[in-house]
Amino acid sequence: MDELEDLTRLGLVPTVNLRRVVNRTVRSEIECRWGSDDFEGSSSEEILAAFDRGGGYDALKCRAGIPLSRNVFEQMATERHEQPLRLVAKAASGLDSFDLDAAHDLGVTVLSTPGANADAVAELTIGLMLDALRGISKRDRALRAGDWGAAVDGMPVRSLSDSRVGLVGSGAIARAVAERLVPFGAEVWVHGSPRFTAEEAAQWPAYRAENLRALLTGCDIISVHVPATPATIGLIGARELRWMKPGSVLVNTSREQVVPEDALDAALRDPSCGLGHAAIDVFATEGRSFSSGLASNPNTTLSPHVAGMTLNAMRTSSERLLAEIALFYAP
């Protein structure tokens, strides 16, 4: 509601998608004060239908990675609409579900808030590491089923204090994870972009791994923190997963394309592969149509792509995005 008030104060006239608004009082207030619609944001067809119903919109603001292909951009930016699209604003960092080349070609500005949710993603990353090592969710399920023996199976376990953690990526989230691992006593290695030089690494509470193979073969836990780009798609596939240490853990809170689900599922089911457990927050198919082979794999901890969804992170993202939107519409 505060966000809608802020947008209104900028002179904008919001129309709200009510699909995820479950509180009836909030829904009613939105319907009374602003325009509203109800559609599935993960569907290109429903997005375009909503755009047509409204006669077009000057701007589209979202939080999730909605599918904006070249075809979608072309249909929303066409002059046949009373108001063709000029701006897409996402209160998050990843833009891999947007065809940015198409947006550029059509003159559509794309805004995002990289780094605003770094602390939130880092927190869940640490939580997933702890669950993978300590079996928290697995032991909880066993106790609820009345099986004490299964609940204490596999004890004693490895802790973060006697683990070497490898971070793939050297951005804001990886840095936040590295800093949070220090109090646990973990040794941290980082394999980053070419910009992550020895001089840059000296400012981190971590060691710099010379290459990906050194990181995968040398660490007990691997945590992935890179965007999905042509250079990172399939970065850790079947071959790379076989490099990992026996009993090792992989955590992915970045994008499924970086560590493909099918390769990960196969590696976890292969006794000859060292990988012992995977904790995953991102999937190829998400939302109401969610499906994944990892869901039936006993050596996994699954999370529904919520790493950045804390109150503080969402507030920070909204505030930063609002400032960018204000600049876009400034005279």
KABELPE-V581170 format. One line per field, one symbol per residue. burial: # if it has 16 or more other ideal C-beta (glycine too) atoms within 10 Angstrom, else .. Layout:
# KABELPE-V581170
burial = ???
This chain:
# KABELPE-V581170
burial = ..#..##......#.##...#........#...#....######.##..##....##.########.#...##.###...#..################..##..#.#.##########################.###..#........#........#..################.##....#######...#....#..#.#.##..#..##############...#..###..##.###..##############.###.##....###########..#.....#.#..#.#####.#.####..##.###.###..#......
